[in-house]
């Protein structure tokens, strides 16, 4: 699978990929600092796009690198 492929990640996968707890993920979503989850049509189940989470990670690393300059 290429890094450009989009996957639908449920919360356990997002937690594993980021190292954040459920509480911290939703806190950052509410503060606008983490991608908002999407809903499956006709369902209450949520998911995140893998590309959104990966972009958040890249942005986080870029900000950390800027602080080190």
PyMOL commands that set and color helices and strands:
alter all, ss='L'
color gray80, all
select helices_A, chain A and resi 11-18+22-30+50-68
alter helices_A, ss='H'
color red, helices_A
select strands_A, chain A and resi 8-9+38-39+46-49
alter strands_A, ss='S'
color yellow, strands_A
deselect
rebuild
show_as cartoon
